[in-house]
Amino acid sequence: MKFGIATFVTDESIRPDVLGRVLEERGFDSLFLAEHSHIPVSRESPYPGGGELPRRYYRTLDPFVALTAAAATTSRLLLATGVALLIQRDVIHTANEVASLDLVSGGRVLFGVGAGWNREEMRNHGTDPRTRGALLDEQIQALKEIWSRDEAEFHGRHVDFDPIHLWPKPLQRPHPPVYVGGESPAALNRLAKYGDAWLPRAGTEPAELRRVRTWLAGQGRPDVPFTVFGASADERLLDGYAEAGADRVTFLLPTLGEAETLAHLDELAKVVSGR
């Protein structure tokens, strides 16, 4: 089982170029960065974690800019979104951003996507929260068409464009793997139909990983990789994930300054080296 880091990079945290370098030096295989374009002042949508929305949500760097900075100081670290809010993004621009990052990084992108939770944030981008799942399904399909065809077109209910040229193509062929976030029936159906890997959140029990693995096999998808997102370093839980066949666990790294981040990573590295 491999180990990575999931975090928010902000204007107040460790720089992404420094973070990438120190992660690679300590043996972590991947960096998953969260995305929020903005936070509406209204705050009508409750924070899923309960209580007040943490400060880091208001100050998140664009993940593709941050991951490009991390790419420049690393050679092996996998560069991932965890998760990109694709439903708030133009699909053609996003196809170009992901492909460009994959090219300049030497083929190291993992593209994690999710349907999101902040309904006011979605609406500010013109996205109807009621149809965001259907939109996301079509966007994933459209991205794969753009990445794999010289003349790509897509005609759906929510995404519709006539044949287009778009280069660069990703270095990974046919495209970077799409990691589907979420544990709901809708998310799992999306994974089975359109995803390349699953990104369940911390709190998903090892027994659920085993159940989903069995279910995916029944859908003709027995070999889908699993990465647990934002877990703690609890040894019992890590043993359970390993026994359940998780391919990777990412630890949730607090959003801190450089000195505090390095100290925290040193403690996590001890856990990884001991396994």
Disulfide bonds with the S-S distance in Angstrom:
none
